[in-house]
C-alpha cells in the first residue's frame, strides 16, 4: 500500500525558518516534522511518495541518511500543483487504494483504524475529521450519523454549522480518484475534487478520531506542537545533546549544542541547534533559529529570530520577525496553493 506525503509547499507562514529549510524538516523536539508522520504508518504502507518542490535537495539528503524501513520516493514537482495536482503527478507510483497525508500535520490518528473504517463502509474516499470550537474559521463537513459526508460548508456562522467537524488532512482514496484529476494543473483536492466525488458516488466518508491534532502551519502552532508533545511525555522541557542550561526552562525545547546563561529564563520557546543565549535574557513565546546569539539583558517576546542572526545586548523585541539576510530567490511573498481546513 502506498502513501503520498505532501511536502512541496514553501511554508510561507513559518518564515523566516523556511527561508533556509523545507518546512517538513523543521524539528519538533529535535526530530524533523516529517519523521513523526512516517512513524505513524503501519507496515502495510510499504511505499511512501514524498511530493516535493521547494528545497528538494534537503529532503533527498534527509532520506539518504535515514532509513525508515520503507521504500521512499522523492517525487519532484516541476511547479506547485496543489493537493490534487501533486497526487496526480505521483500516479505512476500508485497501484491500488492509497493515503494522502500532509507533512505538517501532527496528530494521534490511528491509521489502521482508519483503514478498517474505510473497508467496512465500502468507501470511495475516507477523510480524517477533527472537532473544533471555532467553526466560523474553517470549512466544516455536513455528515450523517453513519459517517457519510454529503458536503462541505465554508466558515459558517455557529448557528448554521451542520457539524463541528473539519477536514483533518489525512485521506484514504480509491485508485479511481486519480481519474478525476487533470494532469499538470494546480488543482485543489478539497475544493474541486471532493465535491465532485460526493456528488457522483455517495460513498464519501469521514473518520473522526480523538486525542490531539495540530496543523503546524504558523509560528504559534509550531511552538504549540512542541508543548503538546512535551505534555504527552510528562516533561516540562526538552534538551538536546551537548547543551548546557544555567538558566530556567519552562515548557520549552532546546536543540543540540545550545548554551543558556545564568539567570536567563526561557518560557514557551523553541531554540534550534547551535545557539548561545547569554546571561539575564528573557525569551517568552519565541523561536530562535540555528546558529544564533542572544546577548545579555535582552528581552524577546512573541518573536521569531531566523537562522544565523545576532541579537545585541539590551535588545527589546515584542511581536517581531527578525531576518536581516537576503530572502531566497523565488520565495513567494504570499502562500501558494491550498490551506487545509481554511
Secondary structure by P-SEA (a helix, b strand, c coil): cbbbbbccccccccccccccccccccccccccaaaaaaaaccccccbbbbbcccaaaaaaaaaaacccccccccccccccccaaaaaaaaccccccbbbbbbccccccccaaaaaaaaaaacccbbbbbbbbcccccccccccccccccccccccccccccccccccccbbbbccccccccccccccccccccaaaaaaccccbbbbbbcccccccccaaaaaaaaaaaaaaacccccccccccccbbbcccccccbbbbcccbbbccbbbccbbbbccbbbbcbbbbccbbbbcccbbbccbbbcccccccccccccbbbbbccccccccccccccccccc
